[in-house]
Amino acid sequence: MNTSQTANIGNCPNCNSYIKSNNANNLCQNCGTKLPDKITALIGSSGSNSADVVSSAPALSFQINYSDTTWIGFLRAIGWIDLIAGIIAAILIFANAKKSVPGEYLFAIGLSIAVAFQGIAAAVLFSVIASLAENVIAIRKQMSSSKDAT
């Protein structure tokens, strides 16, 4: 089987489905949208090897929604709220530990440490997830701008 005849040469701009190099017409087989000239030039290029077809095709196609940055701010806010609530709860548990039964004093201290640690760990987790999301958006912006430049 010749892999160059069935290689993916791009994505439909409308439905994002894969376009094969052996497409019989200049329309997307999934939604019927007319394909861009950049992709139609690659259709039927049986003389090229699969590396040529793949390297000349767009590597990835994204539907980018930059309003997702509001969710990043929401994640950061939840992280800060969790941190503050965890520290306040730990302080309240520790302050009330002296009023507890003597046998439960160590348990109350351990619980206050655990609650404070949970608040810190959750805040760090939310911050890392938000940073990853920011990096993914930055990578997508850079890839889309470099794809538009070519």
MOHUJO-V881775 format. One record per residue. N is the residue number from 1. RES is the residue in one letter. OMEGA is omega as a letter, one per 40 degrees, with the letter a starting at -180 (NA if undefined). BURIAL is + if it has 16 or more other C-alpha atoms within 10 Angstrom, else -. Layout:
BEGIN
{{N	RES	OMEGA	BURIAL} {N	RES	OMEGA	BURIAL}}
END
This chain:
BEGIN
{{1	M	a	-} {2	N	a	-} {3	T	a	-} {4	S	a	+} {5	Q	a	+} {6	T	a	+} {7	A	i	+} {8	N	a	+} {9	I	i	+} {10	G	i	+} {11	N	i	+} {12	C	i	+} {13	P	a	+} {14	N	a	-} {15	C	i	-} {16	N	i	+} {17	S	a	+} {18	Y	i	+} {19	I	a	+} {20	K	a	+} {21	S	i	+} {22	N	i	+} {23	N	a	+} {24	A	a	-} {25	N	a	-} {26	N	a	+} {27	L	i	+} {28	C	a	+} {29	Q	a	+} {30	N	a	-} {31	C	i	-} {32	G	i	-} {33	T	i	-} {34	K	a	-} {35	L	i	+} {36	P	a	-} {37	D	a	-} {38	K	i	-} {39	I	a	+} {40	T	i	+} {41	A	a	-} {42	L	a	+} {43	I	i	+} {44	G	i	+} {45	S	a	+} {46	S	a	+} {47	G	a	-} {48	S	i	-} {49	N	a	-} {50	S	i	+} {51	A	i	-} {52	D	a	-} {53	V	a	+} {54	V	a	+} {55	S	a	-} {56	S	i	-} {57	A	i	+} {58	P	a	+} {59	A	a	-} {60	L	i	-} {61	S	a	+} {62	F	i	-} {63	Q	a	-} {64	I	i	-} {65	N	a	-} {66	Y	i	-} {67	S	i	-} {68	D	i	-} {69	T	i	-} {70	T	i	-} {71	W	i	-} {72	I	i	+} {73	G	i	-} {74	F	i	-} {75	L	i	+} {76	R	i	+} {77	A	i	-} {78	I	i	+} {79	G	i	+} {80	W	i	+} {81	I	i	-} {82	D	i	+} {83	L	a	+} {84	I	i	+} {85	A	i	+} {86	G	i	+} {87	I	i	+} {88	I	i	+} {89	A	i	+} {90	A	i	+} {91	I	i	+} {92	L	i	-} {93	I	a	+} {94	F	a	+} {95	A	i	-} {96	N	a	-} {97	A	a	+} {98	K	a	-} {99	K	a	-} {100	S	i	-} {101	V	a	-} {102	P	i	-} {103	G	a	-} {104	E	a	-} {105	Y	i	+} {106	L	i	-} {107	F	a	-} {108	A	i	+} {109	I	i	+} {110	G	i	-} {111	L	i	+} {112	S	i	+} {113	I	i	+} {114	A	i	-} {115	V	i	+} {116	A	i	+} {117	F	i	+} {118	Q	i	+} {119	G	i	+} {120	I	a	+} {121	A	i	+} {122	A	i	+} {123	A	i	+} {124	V	a	+} {125	L	i	-} {126	F	i	+} {127	S	i	+} {128	V	i	-} {129	I	i	-} {130	A	i	+} {131	S	i	-} {132	L	i	-} {133	A	i	+} {134	E	i	-} {135	N	i	-} {136	V	i	-} {137	I	i	+} {138	A	i	-} {139	I	i	-} {140	R	i	+} {141	K	a	-} {142	Q	i	-} {143	M	a	+} {144	S	i	+} {145	S	i	-} {146	S	i	-} {147	K	i	-} {148	D	a	-} {149	A	a	-} {150	T	NA	-}}
END
